[in-house]
Amino acid sequence: MNLKDIHNIYFIGIGGIGMSALARYFNANNKLVSGYDKTPTDITNGLRELGIEVNFTDSVENIKSVLQNKETTLIVYTPAIPKNHEQLNYFKNNGFKVFKRSQILGLITENTFCLAVAGTHGKTTTTSILGHLMHECQVPLTAFLGGISENYNSNLILGGNEVSVVEADEFDRSFLTLSPNLACITSMDADHLDIYGDASELKKSFEDFTKRIKPSGKLFIKNGLPLSGITYGIEDDSDYTIQNIKIDNGTYVFDVKTPKTVLENLKFNLPGRHNLSNALVALAMAVEYGCPNQQLAKALASYKGVKRRFTYHIKTDDFVFIDDYAHHPEEINAVYQAVREMYPIKKVLAIFQPHLYSRTNDFADEFAKSLSQFDELILLDIYPARELPIPGVTSAWLLEKVSHKNKQLIGKNELLTKIHESQAQVILTMGAGDIGEEVRHIKKEFSYAN
């Protein structure tokens, strides 16, 4: 399929973070874009402001305009869409060109110089940092991000079509549609076991991804992963390593040793060693691409982060409110490390919404251990997303496993009251479900209170 012959593109699940980036891309490239999603969100509102039509009822009646030009129409869907979706099945059964999101991303990037970021954690932040560094170095690129960049208020960075920066998603083995020139793997912790079955199959998919790198390409791997490539790490013997770390008024200041030189007194504003690691591999990939060191240093210092990745909503001497997308035990551990580094003596309340019954079931003991680190814990009910309940797998069951006593399970309607009752000085909300919608209520309530 040649995308130049396509004029009309319909997205099923257009409000997804990866899908909406593609919708923005095609809209910017003068295609007629429309789509379906389950409910209105900030993302779908943003698309509609661009003139993209979005409908919220799964009915063929809603898409008559899409049906008129089958030969020049492309249907894009996400694997999160249920198999009984009426619109999707109509398109599949009536000869339309129907492709997964990952396949279209592969088509867009195959004729570009592609930099791909893979890993079970850190993908979105690393991709966002890399896109920002290269954009600031005036590389003619398009960057597809898995989150909303604070620098660009978008999940898409547009600056040209010669180079692409993409998040290489292991979910549903989506990253195997890519053929990158430069790629990195940030982590390979077990996840998505509803797709893979066990950790060995997940590991094999990452190995398969490394085989997709072009013959003249390069692979960057976090030191310690069971793969061969250019290594990166913090205060170790990696090819690229961070040294002499200091914290100056909430900002990291450090040196980076590369295979050829040492970059001194770099500055980076995101807290947490995991974010330092993300910044390091993004910097390494940009250096290997050929970006000038001086411009990279300036760009790194100006990076603001990704929404819902350790995002500060209130930051006063007496009260701090942070929101994070963390939905895996290792991500929760990283958030805990970051918040303890920044606030070593303050009481921390963690509010967590588990995401998926299967993930909660697969990692229940690990979740309990990571959540037990916080001074106080509030659990919300499990967010099901695409799944049906698993008997016995509930937030109450998970809460029982948490080791300390300062814990409770509540409904979202009780949240503001319970935060008021807490003596915590640092409030954290975490999860990949709809907990993000509670952020504005908490921010409004406690901005006023403080």
C-alpha positions as CSV (number, residue, x, y, z in Angstrom):
1,M,0.0,0.0,0.0
2,N,1.2,3.5,-0.9
3,L,0.1,6.1,1.6
4,K,0.3,8.7,-1.2
5,D,-2.8,7.1,-2.7
6,I,-4.8,7.4,0.5
7,H,-6.9,10.5,1.0
8,N,-9.4,9.5,3.8
9,I,-8.2,7.9,7.1
10,Y,-10.6,6.6,9.8
11,F,-9.2,5.7,13.2
12,I,-11.0,3.3,15.5
13,G,-9.8,4.2,18.9
14,I,-8.7,7.7,17.8
15,G,-8.4,8.9,21.4
16,G,-5.6,6.6,22.3
17,I,-2.2,8.3,22.8
18,G,-0.5,6.5,19.9
19,M,-3.5,6.7,17.6
20,S,-4.1,10.4,18.2
21,A,-0.4,11.1,17.3
22,L,-1.0,9.4,13.9
23,A,-4.2,11.3,13.4
24,R,-2.4,14.6,14.0
25,Y,0.3,13.5,11.6
26,F,-2.0,12.7,8.8
27,N,-4.1,15.8,9.4
28,A,-0.9,17.9,9.2
29,N,-0.1,16.1,5.9
30,N,-3.5,17.2,4.4
31,K,-5.4,13.9,4.7
32,L,-9.1,13.9,5.6
33,V,-9.0,12.4,9.1
34,S,-11.9,11.2,11.3
35,G,-12.5,8.5,13.9
36,Y,-14.3,6.8,16.7
37,D,-13.7,6.5,20.4
38,K,-15.7,5.4,23.4
39,T,-15.9,8.6,25.3
40,P,-14.8,12.3,24.9
41,T,-11.5,13.2,26.6
42,D,-9.0,16.0,26.5
43,I,-7.3,14.2,23.6
44,T,-10.4,13.9,21.5
45,N,-11.3,17.5,22.3
46,G,-7.9,18.5,21.0
47,L,-8.4,16.6,17.8
48,R,-11.8,18.2,17.2
49,E,-10.2,21.6,17.6
50,L,-8.0,20.7,14.7
51,G,-11.1,20.0,12.6
52,I,-11.0,16.2,13.0
53,E,-14.4,14.7,13.3
54,V,-14.8,12.2,16.2
55,N,-17.9,10.1,16.9
56,F,-18.7,8.2,20.1
57,T,-21.3,5.7,19.1
58,D,-20.3,2.4,17.6
59,S,-22.6,2.4,14.7
60,V,-22.2,2.1,10.9
61,E,-24.8,4.9,10.5
62,N,-22.2,7.3,12.0
63,I,-19.7,6.7,9.3
64,K,-21.6,7.0,6.0
65,S,-19.2,9.6,4.7
66,V,-16.3,7.2,5.2
67,L,-18.0,4.5,3.2
68,Q,-18.1,6.4,-0.1
69,N,-14.5,6.1,-1.4
70,K,-13.2,2.6,-0.5
71,E,-10.2,2.7,-2.8
72,T,-8.7,5.8,-1.3
73,T,-9.7,5.1,2.3
74,L,-7.6,3.6,5.1
75,I,-9.0,2.2,8.4
76,V,-6.6,2.2,11.3
77,Y,-7.4,0.4,14.6
78,T,-5.8,-0.4,17.9
79,P,-5.6,-3.9,19.4
80,A,-7.4,-2.5,22.5
81,I,-10.7,-2.4,20.4
82,P,-13.0,-5.4,21.3
83,K,-13.5,-8.1,18.6
84,N,-17.2,-7.4,18.4
85,H,-16.8,-3.8,17.5
86,E,-19.5,-3.0,14.9
87,Q,-17.6,-0.5,12.8
88,L,-14.4,-2.5,12.7
89,N,-16.2,-5.7,11.6
90,Y,-18.0,-3.8,8.9
91,F,-14.8,-2.5,7.4
92,K,-13.1,-5.9,7.7
93,N,-16.1,-7.7,6.0
94,N,-16.5,-5.2,3.2
95,G,-13.1,-5.0,1.6
96,F,-11.6,-1.9,3.2
97,K,-7.9,-1.5,3.8
98,V,-7.8,-2.3,7.5
99,F,-4.4,-2.0,9.4
100,K,-3.2,-2.0,13.0
101,R,-1.7,1.3,14.2
102,S,1.7,-0.4,14.5
103,Q,1.6,-1.4,10.8
104,I,0.9,2.2,9.7
105,L,3.7,3.5,11.9
106,G,6.0,1.0,10.2
107,L,4.9,2.3,6.8
108,I,5.4,5.9,7.7
109,T,8.9,5.4,9.1
110,E,10.4,2.8,6.7
111,N,11.8,5.3,4.3
112,T,13.1,7.6,7.0
113,F,16.2,7.5,9.2
114,C,14.4,5.9,12.2
115,L,15.4,6.1,15.9
116,A,13.3,3.8,18.0
117,V,12.9,3.5,21.8
118,A,11.9,0.2,23.3
119,G,11.6,-1.1,26.8
120,T,8.9,-2.1,29.3
121,H,9.5,1.1,31.3
122,G,10.9,4.5,30.2
123,K,9.8,4.5,26.6
124,T,7.7,7.6,26.6
125,T,10.0,9.8,28.6
126,T,13.1,8.7,26.6
127,T,11.3,9.2,23.2
128,S,10.1,12.6,24.4
129,I,13.7,13.6,25.5
130,L,15.2,12.3,22.2
131,G,12.6,14.1,20.1
132,H,13.2,17.3,21.9
133,L,17.0,17.1,21.7
134,M,17.0,16.5,18.0
135,H,14.3,19.0,17.3
136,E,16.3,21.6,19.2
137,C,19.4,20.6,17.1
138,Q,17.3,21.4,14.0
139,V,17.1,17.8,12.7
140,P,14.3,17.5,10.1
141,L,12.2,15.0,12.1
142,T,8.8,13.8,13.0
143,A,8.5,12.3,16.5
144,F,5.6,10.1,17.6
145,L,5.3,10.2,21.4
146,G,3.4,7.9,23.8
147,G,2.5,10.9,26.0
148,I,1.9,14.6,25.9
149,S,5.2,16.5,25.9
150,E,5.2,19.5,28.2
151,N,7.5,21.4,25.8
152,Y,5.2,21.0,22.8
153,N,1.8,20.3,24.5
154,S,1.4,17.5,22.0
155,N,2.3,13.8,21.4
156,L,3.7,14.8,18.0
157,I,6.7,16.9,17.1
158,L,6.7,18.1,13.5
159,G,9.9,19.4,11.9
160,G,10.4,17.4,8.7
161,N,10.0,13.9,7.2
162,E,13.6,12.8,6.7
163,V,14.1,11.5,10.3
164,S,11.6,9.7,12.6
165,V,11.7,9.2,16.3
166,V,9.2,6.6,17.6
167,E,8.2,4.8,20.7
168,A,8.6,1.1,19.9
169,D,5.8,-0.6,21.9
170,E,6.2,-4.2,22.9
171,F,2.4,-4.6,23.6
172,D,1.0,-7.0,21.0
173,R,4.5,-7.2,19.5
174,S,3.8,-3.9,17.8
175,F,7.5,-3.0,17.6
176,L,8.2,-5.8,15.1
177,T,6.8,-3.6,12.3
178,L,9.6,-1.1,12.7
179,S,13.0,-1.2,10.9
180,P,15.1,1.3,12.9
181,N,18.6,2.7,12.1
182,L,19.3,3.4,15.8
183,A,17.4,1.7,18.6
184,C,17.6,1.4,22.4
185,I,16.1,-1.0,25.0
186,T,15.6,0.6,28.4
187,S,14.3,-2.4,30.3
188,M,12.9,-5.9,29.8
189,D,11.0,-6.5,33.0
190,A,8.0,-8.9,32.7
191,D,4.8,-7.2,31.6
192,H,1.9,-7.8,29.3
193,L,1.8,-11.5,30.4
194,D,-1.8,-11.6,29.1
195,I,-0.3,-11.3,25.6
196,Y,3.0,-13.2,26.1
197,G,2.1,-15.9,28.6
198,D,5.5,-15.8,30.4
199,A,8.6,-13.6,30.7
200,S,10.7,-15.8,28.4
201,E,8.3,-15.0,25.4
202,L,8.6,-11.3,26.2
203,K,12.4,-11.6,26.3
204,K,12.3,-13.4,22.9
205,S,10.2,-10.5,21.4
206,F,12.9,-8.0,22.4
207,E,15.5,-10.2,20.8
208,D,13.3,-10.3,17.6
209,F,13.1,-6.5,17.8
210,T,16.9,-6.3,17.8
211,K,17.0,-8.3,14.5
212,R,14.8,-5.6,12.9
213,I,17.6,-3.0,13.2
214,K,19.1,-2.2,9.8
215,P,22.4,-3.9,9.0
216,S,24.4,-0.6,9.4
217,G,22.4,0.4,12.5
218,K,23.2,0.5,16.2
219,L,21.6,-0.9,19.4
220,F,21.9,0.9,22.8
221,I,21.1,-1.2,25.8
222,K,20.9,-0.4,29.5
223,N,23.9,-2.0,31.2
224,G,23.0,-5.4,32.6
225,L,20.4,-6.5,30.0
226,P,21.1,-9.9,28.4
227,L,21.8,-8.4,24.9
228,S,24.8,-7.1,23.0
229,G,25.1,-3.4,22.0
230,I,26.4,0.0,23.1
231,T,25.9,0.1,26.8
232,Y,24.7,3.0,29.0
233,G,24.5,3.3,32.8
234,I,24.9,5.5,35.8
235,E,28.3,5.6,37.6
236,D,29.5,2.4,36.1
237,D,31.8,1.1,33.3
238,S,29.3,1.6,30.4
239,D,30.2,3.0,27.0
240,Y,28.1,6.0,27.9
241,T,28.0,6.7,31.7
242,I,26.8,9.5,34.0
243,Q,29.4,10.7,36.6
244,N,29.8,13.3,39.3
245,I,26.1,13.7,40.0
246,K,25.0,16.7,42.2
247,I,21.6,18.1,42.9
248,D,21.4,21.9,42.8
249,N,18.0,23.4,43.8
250,G,16.1,20.4,42.4
251,T,18.1,20.1,39.2
252,Y,20.6,17.3,38.4
253,V,24.1,18.5,37.4
254,F,26.4,15.8,36.1
255,D,29.1,14.8,33.5
256,V,28.6,12.2,30.8
257,K,31.6,10.1,29.6
258,T,31.1,9.0,26.0
259,P,33.4,6.7,24.0
260,K,35.2,9.8,22.6
261,T,35.0,12.6,25.2
262,V,33.5,13.9,28.5
263,L,30.5,16.3,28.4
264,E,30.7,18.4,31.6
265,N,28.2,20.1,33.8
266,L,25.0,19.0,32.0
267,K,21.7,20.0,33.6
268,F,18.5,18.0,33.7
269,N,15.3,19.0,35.6
270,L,13.4,15.7,36.0
271,P,13.8,14.0,39.4
272,G,14.7,10.3,39.8
273,R,17.6,8.1,38.8
274,H,15.3,6.4,36.2
275,N,14.9,9.7,34.5
276,L,18.6,10.3,34.5
277,S,19.0,7.0,32.8
278,N,16.4,7.9,30.2
279,A,18.1,11.2,29.5
280,L,21.5,9.4,29.1
281,V,20.3,7.0,26.4
282,A,18.5,9.8,24.6
283,L,21.7,11.9,24.7
284,A,23.7,8.9,23.5
285,M,21.5,8.3,20.5
286,A,21.5,12.0,19.5
287,V,25.3,12.0,19.8
288,E,25.6,8.9,17.6
289,Y,23.3,10.5,15.1
290,G,25.7,13.5,14.9
291,C,24.0,16.3,16.9
292,P,26.5,18.9,18.2
293,N,27.4,18.5,21.9
294,Q,26.9,22.2,22.8
295,Q,23.4,22.3,21.4
296,L,22.6,19.0,23.1
297,A,23.6,20.4,26.5
298,K,21.4,23.4,26.0
299,A,18.4,21.3,24.8
300,L,18.7,18.9,27.7
301,A,18.5,21.7,30.2
302,S,15.4,23.0,28.5
303,Y,13.5,19.7,28.6
304,K,10.3,20.0,30.7
305,G,9.0,16.4,30.8
306,V,5.9,14.5,29.8
307,K,2.4,15.0,31.3
308,R,1.6,12.3,33.9
309,R,5.3,11.4,34.4
310,F,6.2,12.8,37.8
311,T,4.2,15.9,37.0
312,Y,4.1,18.5,39.7
313,H,0.6,20.1,40.1
314,I,1.2,21.8,43.4
315,K,4.7,22.6,44.8
316,T,4.9,24.7,47.9
317,D,7.0,24.5,51.0
318,D,4.1,22.9,52.9
319,F,2.3,20.8,50.3
320,V,3.3,18.9,47.2
321,F,1.0,17.1,44.7
322,I,2.6,14.9,42.0
323,D,0.8,12.7,39.4
324,D,2.5,9.8,37.6
325,Y,1.4,7.2,35.1
326,A,3.2,4.4,37.0
327,H,1.2,1.1,36.7
328,H,3.9,-1.6,37.1
329,P,5.7,-2.4,40.4
330,E,9.1,-1.3,38.9
331,E,7.6,2.0,37.9
332,I,6.2,2.5,41.4
333,N,9.6,1.7,42.8
334,A,11.1,4.4,40.5
335,V,8.6,7.0,41.7
336,Y,9.2,6.1,45.3
337,Q,13.0,6.5,44.8
338,A,12.5,9.9,43.1
339,V,10.1,11.3,45.7
340,R,12.4,10.1,48.6
341,E,15.4,11.7,46.9
342,M,13.6,15.0,46.6
343,Y,11.6,14.9,50.0
344,P,13.6,12.6,52.3
345,I,11.8,13.6,55.6
346,K,8.2,14.4,54.4
347,K,5.3,12.1,54.9
348,V,4.1,10.7,51.6
349,L,0.6,9.5,50.7
350,A,0.3,7.3,47.6
351,I,-3.0,7.0,45.9
352,F,-2.9,4.1,43.4
353,Q,-5.5,2.8,40.9
354,P,-4.4,-0.7,39.6
355,H,-4.7,-1.1,35.8
356,L,-6.0,-4.4,34.4
357,Y,-7.1,-7.5,36.3
358,S,-4.4,-9.6,34.6
359,R,-1.5,-7.3,35.6
360,T,-2.8,-7.1,39.1
361,N,-3.0,-10.9,39.3
362,D,0.4,-11.5,37.7
363,F,2.3,-9.0,39.9
364,A,0.2,-8.9,43.1
365,D,3.1,-9.6,45.5
366,E,5.4,-7.2,43.7
367,F,2.7,-4.5,43.8
368,A,2.2,-5.1,47.5
369,K,5.9,-4.8,48.2
370,S,6.3,-1.6,46.1
371,L,3.2,0.1,47.6
372,S,4.3,-0.8,51.2
373,Q,7.2,1.6,50.9
374,F,5.0,4.7,51.2
375,D,4.0,6.2,54.5
376,E,0.3,6.0,53.7
377,L,-1.6,4.2,50.9
378,I,-5.1,4.7,49.4
379,L,-6.2,2.1,46.8
380,L,-8.9,2.6,44.3
381,D,-10.8,-0.1,42.4
382,I,-9.0,-1.9,39.5
383,Y,-9.4,-0.1,36.2
384,P,-10.5,-2.9,33.8
385,A,-9.7,-1.2,30.4
386,R,-10.1,-4.0,27.8
387,E,-10.6,-6.8,30.3
388,L,-13.4,-8.8,32.1
389,P,-13.0,-9.4,35.8
390,I,-10.9,-12.3,37.1
391,P,-12.6,-14.0,40.1
392,G,-10.9,-13.1,43.4
393,V,-8.7,-10.4,41.8
394,T,-9.8,-7.2,43.5
395,S,-8.2,-4.1,45.1
396,A,-9.4,-5.4,48.5
397,W,-7.4,-8.6,47.8
398,L,-4.3,-6.6,46.8
399,L,-4.7,-4.3,49.9
400,E,-4.5,-7.4,52.2
401,K,-1.1,-8.1,50.8
402,V,0.3,-4.6,51.7
403,S,2.4,-5.0,54.8
404,H,1.8,-1.8,56.7
405,K,-1.4,-0.8,58.5
406,N,-1.8,2.8,57.2
407,K,-3.8,1.7,54.2
408,Q,-7.4,1.9,52.9
409,L,-9.6,1.1,49.9
410,I,-12.1,3.8,48.9
411,G,-14.3,5.0,46.1
412,K,-13.2,8.0,44.0
413,N,-16.1,10.0,45.5
414,E,-14.3,9.8,48.9
415,L,-10.9,10.9,47.6
416,L,-10.8,14.6,48.5
417,T,-12.2,13.9,52.0
418,K,-9.5,11.2,52.7
419,I,-6.7,13.5,51.5
420,H,-7.9,16.2,53.8
421,E,-7.9,13.7,56.7
422,S,-4.3,12.7,55.9
423,Q,-1.3,14.4,57.5
424,A,0.8,13.8,54.5
425,Q,2.8,16.7,53.0
426,V,3.4,15.0,49.7
427,I,0.5,13.5,47.7
428,L,1.1,11.1,44.8
429,T,-1.5,9.8,42.3
430,M,-0.4,6.8,40.3
431,G,-2.0,4.6,37.6
432,A,-2.7,4.2,33.9
433,G,-6.5,4.2,34.1
434,D,-8.9,7.1,34.6
435,I,-7.2,8.3,37.8
436,G,-5.8,11.1,35.7
437,E,-9.3,12.6,35.6
438,E,-9.2,13.1,39.4
439,V,-6.0,15.2,39.1
440,R,-7.9,18.4,38.2
441,H,-10.2,18.0,41.2
442,I,-7.4,17.4,43.6
443,K,-5.4,20.3,42.2
444,K,-8.4,22.7,42.4
445,E,-9.2,21.6,46.0
446,F,-5.7,21.8,47.4
447,S,-4.5,24.8,45.4
448,Y,-7.3,26.7,47.2
449,A,-6.5,25.1,50.5
450,N,-2.8,26.0,50.3
